[in-house]
Amino acid sequence: MSRVVLITGGSRGIGAATARLAAAHGYAVGVNYVQAEEAARNVVGEIETAGGRAIALRGDVSKEADVVGMFERVAEELGPPTALVNNAGVVMAQARLEAMSAERLERMFAVNVMGAFLCAREAVRRMSTQHGSAGGVIVNVSSGASRRGSPGEWVDYAASKGAIDSMTIGLAKEVAAEGIRVVAVRPGLVKTEIHTAGGEPARVERMAPLVPMQRGGEPGEVAEAILWLMSSAASYTTGAILDVAGGL
């Protein structure tokens, strides 16, 4: 059976690095994006130039119709999905809780939590042996913020990732006997655009001295962990959350 992975938020950062690496490991790749169409198509172009198969998929993971449509396109154009990387997420300007609007909180949880749940639901429907499929793997991208809480910056983001940790553990137990493994990676301080989106482009440099390894991580280092969790080498691993955080 061919290996097919859908990567949400696959146009940049950890998602793009995972898309390229998955293609190099023989996966056909669905690269999801919301607005960064050019970046997504560049990732697809790189994969195709290297001899792989990939498609760009526009869709907002917080919208049920978009999620269902993405999975349908993947099945039609690449084949039944055998892996999902729940990577899409948003972060907003650093703020204390009392400065956060209801609209901000709604968007944060709609994308980071509802989006991950909707995508996981569609993956289970298409992978579970109870639905006539052969199984698969779901890798959720959490964050070290779920352990630290991100006070004074992103307690809402941290809470949304805490929900992902809980979902990983519970869903893993729910579908373990149906051929589906559910795992997560918890990146720490990684060099992606999330810091610019949060209003502090130099955040990695500021915080690097707090990391035991004394540096920020690269998106490719997180991608390597994701691909290991997707592989047969991790065949007896489910419900696990792997910290990729330099010891922080």
ZAMARGU-4260 file (C-alpha; in steps of 0.2 Angstrom, whole numbers, plus 5000, padded with zeros to 4 digits):
<rodrens>
0) 5000/5000/5000 | 5007/5017/4995 | 5011/5029/5010 | 5001/5045/5009 | 5002/5059/5022
5) 4992/5075/5024 | 5002/5089/5033 | 4992/5104/5039 | 5001/5120/5040 | 5013/5112/5027
10) 5019/5128/5018 | 5032/5134/5030 | 5042/5130/5046 | 5040/5113/5054 | 5026/5108/5042
15) 5037/5112/5026 | 5052/5103/5033 | 5041/5088/5037 | 5034/5088/5019 | 5051/5088/5011
20) 5057/5074/5023 | 5041/5064/5021 | 5043/5065/5002 | 5061/5059/5003 | 5055/5044/5013
25) 5043/5039/4999 | 5027/5047/5005 | 5015/5056/4993 | 5012/5072/5002 | 4997/5084/5004
30) 5003/5101/5009 | 4989/5111/5017 | 4989/5130/5018 | 4977/5144/5021 | 4985/5160/5014
35) 5003/5156/5009 | 4999/5148/4992 | 5015/5153/4984 | 5025/5145/4998 | 5015/5129/4998
40) 5017/5128/4979 | 5036/5130/4981 | 5036/5115/4993 | 5026/5105/4981 | 5038/5110/4967
45) 5053/5105/4977 | 5046/5088/4980 | 5041/5085/4962 | 5058/5091/4956 | 5065/5078/4967
50) 5054/5065/4959 | 5041/5064/4973 | 5022/5067/4972 | 5013/5081/4981 | 4998/5093/4980
55) 4994/5109/4988 | 4978/5110/4998 | 4970/5126/5002 | 4959/5125/5018 | 4956/5132/5035
60) 4957/5118/5047 | 4944/5126/5059 | 4931/5124/5046 | 4923/5107/5044 | 4919/5108/5026
65) 4937/5113/5022 | 4944/5099/5032 | 4932/5086/5024 | 4937/5093/5007 | 4955/5091/5010
70) 4954/5073/5014 | 4943/5070/4999 | 4956/5078/4988 | 4970/5068/4995 | 4961/5052/4993
75) 4956/5056/4975 | 4973/5063/4969 | 4986/5054/4980 | 4977/5039/4988 | 4970/5035/5004
80) 4979/5044/5018 | 4990/5033/5029 | 4997/5047/5040 | 4991/5064/5047 | 5003/5077/5054
85) 4992/5089/5064 | 5004/5104/5062 | 4993/5119/5058 | 4992/5132/5072 | 4991/5151/5076
90) 4999/5162/5088 | 4995/5180/5091 | 5004/5195/5099 | 5012/5192/5116 | 5000/5198/5129
95) 4994/5195/5147 | 4977/5186/5149 | 4968/5202/5154 | 4972/5210/5137 | 4965/5196/5127
100) 4949/5198/5118 | 4936/5185/5116 | 4939/5185/5097 | 4957/5181/5100 | 4953/5166/5111
105) 4940/5160/5099 | 4952/5160/5084 | 4966/5152/5095 | 4955/5138/5100 | 4946/5136/5084
110) 4962/5133/5074 | 4974/5125/5087 | 4961/5113/5095 | 4945/5112/5084 | 4956/5110/5069
115) 4966/5096/5076 | 4951/5087/5082 | 4942/5089/5065 | 4957/5083/5055 | 4960/5068/5067
120) 4942/5064/5066 | 4943/5063/5047 | 4959/5053/5048 | 4951/5040/5060 | 4936/5038/5048
125) 4948/5034/5034 | 4962/5024/5043 | 4952/5013/5056 | 4951/4995/5053 | 4933/4997/5059
130) 4930/5006/5043 | 4938/4994/5032 | 4955/5002/5031 | 4972/4996/5036 | 4977/5008/5049
135) 4988/5023/5050 | 4997/5036/5061 | 4992/5053/5068 | 5006/5064/5074 | 5000/5080/5083
140) 5012/5094/5084 | 5010/5101/5102 | 5022/5113/5110 | 5034/5114/5125 | 5022/5129/5130
145) 5010/5116/5136 | 5022/5111/5150 | 5028/5129/5154 | 5012/5139/5152 | 5020/5154/5143
150) 5016/5167/5157 | 5015/5185/5151 | 5016/5179/5133 | 5004/5166/5127 | 4994/5157/5141
155) 4980/5155/5128 | 4992/5146/5115 | 4999/5136/5129 | 4982/5130/5135 | 4977/5126/5117
160) 4993/5114/5116 | 4989/5107/5133 | 4972/5101/5125 | 4982/5093/5111 | 4992/5083/5123
165) 4977/5077/5132 | 4969/5072/5115 | 4984/5063/5110 | 4984/5052/5125 | 4965/5049/5125
170) 4963/5046/5106 | 4978/5034/5106 | 4969/5023/5118 | 4953/5025/5109 | 4959/5018/5092
175) 4974/5008/5097 | 4965/4992/5093 | 4960/4999/5076 | 4977/5000/5068 | 4980/5018/5072
180) 4994/5025/5082 | 4992/5043/5089 | 5008/5052/5095 | 5014/5069/5097 | 5030/5080/5096
185) 5032/5094/5108 | 5044/5107/5100 | 5053/5119/5111 | 5062/5135/5105 | 5062/5132/5086
190) 5068/5144/5073 | 5051/5147/5064 | 5040/5162/5059 | 5029/5160/5075 | 5040/5172/5084
195) 5038/5185/5071 | 5019/5182/5072 | 5020/5184/5091 | 5028/5201/5089 | 5046/5197/5093
200) 5057/5191/5078 | 5072/5189/5089 | 5064/5179/5103 | 5075/5163/5099 | 5091/5173/5102
205) 5084/5181/5118 | 5079/5164/5125 | 5092/5153/5119 | 5103/5155/5134 | 5089/5147/5144
210) 5090/5131/5134 | 5102/5118/5141 | 5109/5115/5124 | 5111/5134/5122 | 5103/5136/5105
215) 5086/5136/5096 | 5081/5121/5086 | 5079/5119/5067 | 5063/5114/5059 | 5072/5099/5051
220) 5076/5093/5068 | 5058/5092/5073 | 5054/5084/5056 | 5066/5070/5059 | 5057/5066/5075
225) 5040/5067/5066 | 5046/5055/5053 | 5053/5043/5066 | 5036/5042/5074 | 5027/5039/5058
230) 5039/5025/5054 | 5038/5006/5057 | 5053/5009/5069 | 5040/5017/5081 | 5027/5003/5078
235) 5024/5000/5097 | 5023/5018/5101 | 5007/5026/5104 | 5000/5039/5116 | 5018/5046/5118
240) 5023/5064/5118 | 5041/5067/5112 | 5049/5083/5118 | 5061/5090/5105 | 5067/5105/5115
245) 5085/5104/5118 | 5083/5099/5136 | 5071/5114/5141
</rodrens>
